[in-house]
């Protein structure tokens, strides 16, 4: 059986690496974590990978060259819905940027409880 795959889209590398570390520290199911900081790579991953979940920052880069940064979370969430991704999670210091109808759950980065994030993305109840 193929491992579940999670995509983390976050422009701040230190935060992205923290999410990966946290998920890996409690990951007992062998979930594979993919990561990017831009819309262009995220779209490519969506098209070629069967994802279980996607975790989106509110703002991230549009392309690999990182010239343009913007609020692309809703665009990507809408595209992710077409791929029947089980969980679309928003995590941002500006949660008002998210269209709540596109996301399963939205977290405010300034108030996030890590265990809640882990439970949401891994579907655990520890």
N, C-alpha and C positions, 0 to 999 in steps of 0.2 A: 504494500500500500504506500502511495506517495505521501510524503510529509505535507502538512499544512504549510502554507506560505503566507507571510505577513509582509506588507510593504509599509515602510515608514518614510513619509515625505516631510522633511524638516530642513530648513535652510541653515540653521545654526548647528554646526558640526558637533559641538560639545553636547548639546541637548540630544541630538540624534544618536550619538554614541552612548549617552546615558540611557536612553530608551532601550537600545539594543542590549546593553549590559544588564539592565533590570529584567527585561523579558528573558534573556538567556539564563539568568541566575535562578529563575523559578520554572523554567521550561523543562517539563518532564516528558512532554509528548514529542520531542524532536522537531518542533516547529522551526522552519527555515525563515530567517529574517532577511529581507532585502531592504535596501535603503537608497535614497537619493535626496538631492536638494533642489530638484527642478522638475518642471512640468513636462519637458521634452522626454527625459528619461523615464519618468513615471508613466507616461502614455505608452512608451515602448514596452515597459514591463507589463502593464495592463494587457496589452495586445498579445503577448507571447507567454504569459504565465497564468496558471490557474490559482488565483489568490483566494485565501480564506478571509483575510481582513486587510484593511488599509487604514493607517493612522495619518491624518493630515494636519499640518500646521495651517494657520490662517493665511499666512503670506510666505511665498517662496519664490525662487527664481523661475523665469519662464523657459530659459534655454541653458544648455550646458556651459555656454560662455559667461553666464551670470551677469549679463549686461542689464537685464530688466528684472525687477522684482515687483510682485504685485499680489493681489488677492485672487489666486487661482484655485482656491480650495473648492468652491462651489462648482466650477467647471469640471474639475477632476472627479468630484463626488458624483456628479451627474453622469459622467462617462463610466465610472466604476459601477453604477447601478445597472448599466447595460450588460455588464459581465457577471451579474448575479453574485457579487461579492457579499458574503454573509454579514460582515460588519464593516461599517464605515464610521470611523471615529474621528472627531475633530478635537484638536488640542491647541489652544491659542491664548495669548495674553489679551487678545481682542475677540472674544467669542461671539460678539455681535456681528462679525464678518460672515459667520456661517448661516446658510439657509437651513434652518432646523428640519425642514421636511426631507432633506437629503441625507441626514446623518442619523445613525442609531443612537449616539450619545455624543455630547459636546462637553469638553472640560475646559475650565479657565485655568491657564498655566499658573497664575498667581495663587490659586486656591486648590490646586490639584492634590489629591491624596493618592500617593503612588499605588497603594493596594487597590483602590478603586479602578485605576487605569489598568493594572495587571488583570484584575477580575474581568474588566470589560473586554480586553483584547484576547485573553486566553480562555475566557468563559469559565473561570474558577471561582470557588467560594471559600477561599482559605481565610 
